Every structure is written in structure tokens, then in C-alpha cells.
Amino acid sequence: MVLETLNPMHYNITSLVPDTMPVATVPILILMCFLFLMWNHEETSSIPGPGYCMGIGPLISHGRFLWMGVGNACNYYNKTYGEFVRVWIGGEETFIISK
């Protein structure tokens, strides 16, 4: 009798999964959504430039400087956003001032 209660094949684990799954996933999904919103939150800047967008903006602006070169990328950002632009180069916020 003791061996039967210790036998894991004695219990049907698949019958427990659908009952506990919604109870466990709802708090986890709420926590994940909250963390995603906190991670995505950024202070609005009065300086124009490409958005941060979960870290994709800095990757794109850095890639543009590597691909186009400094001069052409600066001209592109000046045409797009104006004379004073905030971009990311090497993971650091960089300001381009030109006229």
C-alpha cells in the first residue's frame, strides 16, 4: 500500500494541469505586462530625434552611422528632425548641432 502511494504513475498529472494553469498564468501575465510597461516608459524629451522604442532606436541610429558614415548620417538626421537632433552612437546619447 505504501508503494502504491509513492508510485508517480498512480496519479494522473494531466488532470491537474488544466485546472491550475489559468490560476497560475493570470498573475504571471499581469506581472509581465507591468514590467513591460515599466521597461518601455521613457521620459519625453523636448529634443527631436529617433525614439528609444525598447532599445531598437539606439541600435538603428548607431547602425546608420556605421553604414552611412558620420557626414551622411548627420545630413539625414538634420533633414529629418531639424538643426538640433538627439541620436545614439555607441550606446550613448549624442547631440548633433548643425545649421
Contact map, one row per residue, 1 for C-alpha under 8 A:
111110000000000000000000000000000000000000000000000000000000000000000000000000000000000000000000000
111111000000000000000000000000000000000000000000000000000000000000000000000000000000000000000000000
111111100000000000000000000000000000000000000000000000000000000000000000000000000000000000000000000
111111100100000000000000000000000000000000000000000000000000000000000000000000000000000000000000000
111111110100000000000000000000000000000000000000000000000000000000000000000000000000000000000000000
011111110100000000000000000000000000000000000000000000000000000000000000000000000000000000000000000
001111111110000000000000000000000000000000000000000000000000000000000000000000000000000000000000000
000011111110000000000000000000000000000000000000000000000000000000000000000000000000000000000000000
000000111111000000000000000000000000000000000000000000000000000000000000000000000000000000000000000
000111111111000000000000000000000000000000000000000000000000000000000000000000000000000000000000000
000000111111100000000000000000000000000000000000000000000000000000000000000000000000000000000000000
000000001111111100000000000000000000000000000000000000000000000000000000000000000000000000000000000
000000000011111110000000000000000000000000000000000000000000000000000000000000000000000000000000000
000000000001111111000000000000000000000000000000000000000000000000000000000000000000000000000000000
000000000001111111100000000000000000000000000000000000000000000000000000000000000000000000000000000
000000000001111111110000000000000000000000000000000000000000000000000000000000000000000000000000000
000000000000111111111000000000000000000000000000000000000000000000000000000000000000000000000000000
000000000000011111111100000000000000000000000000000000000000000000000000000000000000000000000000000
000000000000001111111110000000000000000000000000000000000000000000000000000000000000000000000000000
000000000000000111111111000000000000000000000000000000000000000000000000000000000000000000000000000
000000000000000011111111100000000000000000000000000000000000000000000000000000000000000000000000000
000000000000000001111111110000000000000000000000000000000000000000000000000000000000000000000000000
000000000000000000111111111000000000000000000000000000000000000000000000000000000000000000000000000
000000000000000000011111111100000000000000000000000000000000000000000000000000000000000000000000000
000000000000000000001111111110000000000000000000000000000000000000000000000000000000000000000000000
000000000000000000000111111111000000000000000000000000000000000000000000000000000000000000000000000
000000000000000000000011111111100000000000000000000000000000000000000000000000000000000000000000000
000000000000000000000001111111110000000000000000000000000000000000000000000000000000000000000000000
000000000000000000000000111111111000000000000000000000000000000000000000000000000000000000000000000
000000000000000000000000011111111100000000000000000000000000000000000000000000000000000000000000000
000000000000000000000000001111111110000000000000000000000000000000000000000000000000000000000000000
000000000000000000000000000111111111000000000000000000000000000000000000000000000000000000000000000
000000000000000000000000000011111111100000000000000000000000000000000000000000000000000000000000000
000000000000000000000000000001111111110000000000000000000000000000000000000000000000000000000000000
000000000000000000000000000000111111111000000000000000000000000000000000000000000000000000000000000
000000000000000000000000000000011111111100000000000000000000000000000000000000000000000000000000000
000000000000000000000000000000001111111110000000000000000000000000000000000000000000000000000000000
000000000000000000000000000000000111111110000000000000000000000000000000000000000000000000000000000
000000000000000000000000000000000011111110000000000001000000000000000000000000000000000000000000000
000000000000000000000000000000000001111111000000000011000000000000000000000000000000000000000000000
000000000000000000000000000000000000111111100000000000000000000000000000000000000000000000000000000
000000000000000000000000000000000000000111110000000100000000000000000000000000000000000000000000000
000000000000000000000000000000000000000011111000000000000000000000000000000000000000000000000000000
000000000000000000000000000000000000000001111100000000000000000000000000000000000000000000000000000
000000000000000000000000000000000000000000111111000000000000000000000000000000000000000000000000000
000000000000000000000000000000000000000000011111000000000000000000000000000000000000000000000000000
000000000000000000000000000000000000000000001111100000000000000000000000000000000001110000000000000
000000000000000000000000000000000000000000001111110000000000000000000000000000001101110000000000000
000000000000000000000000000000000000000000000011111000000000000000000000000010001000111000000000000
000000000000000000000000000000000000000000000001111100001000100000000000000000000000011000000000000
000000000000000000000000000000000000000000000000111110001000000000000000000000000000000000000000000
000000000000000000000000000000000000000001000000011111111100000000000000000000000000000000000000000
000000000000000000000000000000000000000100000000001111111000000000000000000000000000000000000000000
000000000000000000000000000000000000001100000000000111111000000000000000000000000000000000000000000
000000000000000000000000000000000000000000000000000111111110000000000000000000000000000000000000000
000000000000000000000000000000000000000000000000000111111111000000000000000000000000000000000000000
000000000000000000000000000000000000000000000000011111111111100000000000000000000000000100000000000
000000000000000000000000000000000000000000000000000100111111110000000000000000000000001110100000000
000000000000000000000000000000000000000000000000000000111111111000000000000000000000000100100000000
000000000000000000000000000000000000000000000000000000011111111100000000000000000000000000000000000
000000000000000000000000000000000000000000000000010000001111111110000000000000000000001110000000000
000000000000000000000000000000000000000000000000000000000111111111000000000000000000000111100000000
000000000000000000000000000000000000000000000000000000000011111111100000000000000000000000000000000
000000000000000000000000000000000000000000000000000000000001111111111000100000000000000000000000000
000000000000000000000000000000000000000000000000000000000000111111111100100000000000000010000000000
000000000000000000000000000000000000000000000000000000000000011111111100000000000000000000000000000
000000000000000000000000000000000000000000000000000000000000001111111000000000000000000000000000000
000000000000000000000000000000000000000000000000000000000000000111111111100000000000000000000000000
000000000000000000000000000000000000000000000000000000000000000111111111100000000000000000000000000
000000000000000000000000000000000000000000000000000000000000000011011111110000000000000000000000000
000000000000000000000000000000000000000000000000000000000000000000011111111000000000000000000000000
000000000000000000000000000000000000000000000000000000000000000000011111111100000000000000000000000
000000000000000000000000000000000000000000000000000000000000000110011111111110000000000000000000000
000000000000000000000000000000000000000000000000000000000000000000000111111111000000000000000001000
000000000000000000000000000000000000000000000000000000000000000000000011111111100000000000000000000
000000000000000000000000000000000000000000000000000000000000000000000001111111110000000000000000000
000000000000000000000000000000000000000000000000100000000000000000000000111111111100100000000000000
000000000000000000000000000000000000000000000000000000000000000000000000011111111111100000000000010
000000000000000000000000000000000000000000000000000000000000000000000000001111111100000000000000000
000000000000000000000000000000000000000000000000000000000000000000000000000111111100000000000000000
000000000000000000000000000000000000000000000001100000000000000000000000000011111111100000000000000
000000000000000000000000000000000000000000000001000000000000000000000000000011111111100000000000000
000000000000000000000000000000000000000000000000000000000000000000000000000001001111100000000001111
000000000000000000000000000000000000000000000011000000000000000000000000000001001111110000000011110
000000000000000000000000000000000000000000000011100000000000000000000000000011001111111000000011100
000000000000000000000000000000000000000000000011110000000000000000000000000000000001111100001111000
000000000000000000000000000000000000000000000000110000000100100000000000000000000000111110001111000
000000000000000000000000000000000000000000000000000000001110110000000000000000000000011111111100000
000000000000000000000000000000000000000000000000000000000100110010000000000000000000001111111100000
000000000000000000000000000000000000000000000000000000000000010000000000000000000000000111110000000
000000000000000000000000000000000000000000000000000000000110010000000000000000000000000111111000000
000000000000000000000000000000000000000000000000000000000000000000000000000000000000000111111100000
000000000000000000000000000000000000000000000000000000000000000000000000000000000000011110111110000
000000000000000000000000000000000000000000000000000000000000000000000000000000000000011110011111000
000000000000000000000000000000000000000000000000000000000000000000000000000000000001111000001111100
000000000000000000000000000000000000000000000000000000000000000000000000010000000011111000000111110
000000000000000000000000000000000000000000000000000000000000000000000000000000000011100000000011111
000000000000000000000000000000000000000000000000000000000000000000000000000001000011000000000001111
000000000000000000000000000000000000000000000000000000000000000000000000000000000010000000000000111
